[in-house]
Amino acid sequence: MQKRKISIIDDGRDGAEEIRIALAARFTEEDFETLDDSVEDAELVVVIGGDGTFLRTLARFDFPDVPFVGINTGHLGFFQELDAADADQFVFRYMQGDFSEQRYRTVEAEIEFGDESAKIRGLNEIVVRGEGTSLSHLDIYIGDRLIEKFSGDGVVVSTPAGSTAYNYSLGGSIVDPSLDLLQLTPMAPVNSTAYRSFTSGIVLPPGLPIEVYPDAESRAGVFVSVDGVETHAPNLRRVGIRLSGRTVTLLRFKNYEFWNTVKKKLLMP
């Protein structure tokens, strides 16, 4: 009989490796096989680290169809379900079935640059912005309609999962994960007699795509990033952004409540 498999990934920082070794030993006692560099045939992926480690692990394995759970050894740890002190109890609670699953849709973008194109996917957001302090001019379409000729630093298109990340720091709205939408939030928009831009975010339903076209003057200095990782796209011509059909499944224990987590992570000292 083939053993059940658990993948345990850590960020290599102080404390994380020790937690991984201890966790692997506990799962081995329960007759699991543990993996540390693969998610193939795993029934669960445990990520030890902060939010950055969590997002990089998702991208590294191309957002696999397997539940993820995080143990926080970083700072904010918004995606991380457990604190490091909870690791000892985690295996017991998992074996008891004391959890539920929460699904998040990802966001994807098609980037056209020069004569090439590429596709990227993320859990939090896609960012289209200028280099340094350069002013970017972007034609923004919603569906097939030109909505604005944006001038400013750039725009962030976030999912509900990403609403508490970069979007939130820009004054965007926090979105309950039960909602299925995209939010387009401006970065330092310019609103003057010369340029007119929306100064607040735009909330869009899942079936409505967003297209961003840099003007000829801006193309060489506009960059695209996904979940904080920059994608090189010289002579950027177009970025088409939409909700992806790919989802991410997070393991949540029975005492998890989104708005309590928001309060704990963003308001409480």
Secondary structure, DSSP 8 states (H G I E B T S, - for coil): ----EEEEEE-SSTTHHHHHHHHHHHHHHTT-EEESS--TT-SEEEEEE-HHHHHHHHHHTTS-SS-EEEEE-SSS-SS--EEGGGHHHHHHHHHTT-EEEEEEEEEEEEEEETTEEEEEEESSEEEEEESTT--EEEEEEETTEEEEEEEESEEEEE-TGGGGTHHHHTT-----TTS--EEEEEES---SSS-----S-EEE-TT--EEEEE-TTTGGGEEEEETTEEE--TTEEEEEEEEEEEEEEEEEETT--HHHHHHHHHT--
